[in-house]
Amino acid sequence: MLLGKKVTLPAFSQQLKLYRDLEIIKPGPELMDQVLKINSILGRLLPDLQDVSEIKKCLENGGTLTSGKRVHEMHLLRNSTTCETKGVIVFHKESSTTLKIDALAVDRECKRQKLGTILLLFAMKTAQENSQRNMTLITSREGVFLYHSFGFRAKDGYSKDSWAKLGEKKQLEALDYARSMGSLLKFSLDDKLTFKKVESSIVNAFELK
């Protein structure tokens, strides 16, 4: 299973290239021609990277952006043959145990190709490599179903057990309410039930051509 701890991030990347002809890279100065594309994909998801000049600074700094004490990492999902940028993910180390996703977005022309799923799986593998057990994020309306399918729960007001007792409809309502309030969603890499929900997403993402 690709999400297992025995599968390293390089091995995950190798499988991604083999099955989907895709790669995830940390952009540098050599990709300045992608600044406008990155800007169009991210839109206004991340205030620190809304401006083209800030994206240029990020690339000049090897795909990292420092904001206060936080160091954000940007990664691009692209076709490994044509090098066409298809998606962007930005995250940072929130604590020694938690990775926070600041932005996850896919090019509008590349929707329904499981690319958001692949970026999310990449974040999970990164968290595993860094011995982080949790991930958090703030979702858009569009992302509610994706994160629910992965087993994310509303962070505030719910324990793992109380969340499990909710039906799917109430879970979706709770996630959408958290979205409307700008509240965090949480994912635990230690949750065995969560892993089962992710398995089918992995299969679909790597089989789709």
N, C-alpha and C positions, 0 to 999 in steps of 0.2 A: 504493500500500500504506500503510495507516494507521500502521504502525510505522516507516515511512521518515522520515528526518530532515527532509524537506521538508514533512511534515505536522505543523503546530504543535499544541500542546496545545489551544488554543481550537478549531482545526479538528476535532480528535479529539472534543472535547466536543460540537460541533455535529452531527457524524455520529451520535454516541451518542444524542442527543436525537431526531434525525430518524428513525433506524431502530428504536430500542428505547424511546423515550419515557422515557429515563432521564437523570439528571444527577448529577455528582459535585461536591459543594460542601464548602468548609471552614466548619464550623459556628461560630456566634458566640452571644452571649448571647440573641439572639432565638429560639434553638431549645432553651431550657431544658426545654420540654415533651417533648423527645426523650431526656432523660437516662436514664430507666429503660429505654427501648428500646435505647439504645446499650449500656447496662450488660448487658442480657440477651443481646445479640448478641456482645459481646466476651467475656463470661464471665470466665475467669481467664487469658486469653491473655497479658495484659500486666500485670505486678505493679503498675506505677505507675498503672494505671487500673482496678483491681479495685473500688475504692470509689466509690460514687456521688458523694461530695464531691469526689474528684479529677477526675471527669468534669465536674462543674460548674465547677471551677476552669479546666479546659481550655477549656470553652466561653466562660467569662468572659474568657479571654485570646485569644479569636479563633480557637480550634481548635489552639492550641499548648500544649505542656507541656514545661517545662524540668526536666531531671533531671541534676544535675551539670553537665557541659559539653555535654550533648546537648540539642538542641531537637527534640522530637517534633512532627510535624504530623498532625492527624487530619482525615480526609475521609470524608464520608458519601455513599453511593450511594443515590439515592432516585428514586421515580417523579416525573417532571417535571410531571405534571398533578395528582396527588393529594398530592404531597410525602411519601408514605409512605417511611420509612427501610427499606432492604432490606439494606444491608451497610455495613461500616466497614473502613477501612484506616488504619493508623498507621505512619509511617516517619520516619527521620531521616538526616541526612547523616553517614555514618560516616567519610568522608574526601573529599578533593577529587575522587576518582575512583569512589567507591562509595556507593550508596544502600542502607541497610538497612531491610527491612520488619520492623517490630516486631510487628505483628498484622494479620491479614487474615481477616475473618469475614463470613458471610452469615446472615441470619435463617433459622431452621430451616424456616419456612413458605415460603421462596423458593428452596429447593434445586432443582437440576437446571434452572436457567434461565441457566446460564453467567455468573452474576453474579461469581463468584470470578475467572473469566477476565477479565472486564471490569475489575475492580479491579486485577488484575495488569498488564493492558495500560496502565492509567492510571499505575501506578508506573513502568513502562518509559518512557512518554512523559515523565514528570516527570524521570526520570534523564537522558533525552536533552536536555531543555530546560536542564538544569543541567550539561551536558557531562560527565556521569558515565558511565563505560563498563561498570561492574559493579553487580550487585545481589546482596545476600546476605539470608538469612533462616534461621530455625529452623522446621521444619515439624511439624505434627501428623500422626498416622497418616492422617487423612482427606485431608491435602493432598499426600501423596506422589505420587499419580497425576497430579494437576494440574501439579505442578512438574516432574515427569518429562516430561510432554507438552510443556512449554515449553522443555525443554533444560537445566534446572538439573542440576548435578552436585554430588557430595559435595566440599566444599572441601578437606578434609584427605586427603592420601594419593593424590590423583589430579591429573594434568596434563590439559589438554584432549585431548591425543593418547591418553593411556592410558585415559581415560574413553571415548573414541570406539571403542576396540577391544573394550570390553565389550559383550556382548549385552544386549538389553533386560531379560531376567530378572535378570542380575547387576547391572545398573544400578539396578533397582528394589530389589534386596536391599541394595545399598550405600546407597541413599537411606534405606531403612527403618532400617538400622543407624545411620546418622548421626542420624536422628530419635530413636532410642532412647538415644543418647549425648548428645543435646542439642547436636550439632555443626552447624555452618553448612552450608547449601547455597549454591552460587554460580551466577550467570548472567552471561554476557558478551554485551554488546550488539555487540561487534565480531565475533562468531562467525557466519559466513555460514550454516553448517549449522544453527545454532540458529534463525536467522531463518526458514529453511524450515519448521521444526517449528511455529513460531508462526503462520505464514500461515493454515493450516487452522483454527486456534483462533479467529483473528480473524473469518474468514468465518462460522463457526458461531455465534459470540457475537453478531454483528450481524444475522444472518438470523433468529435465534430470536425469536418474538413471544410 
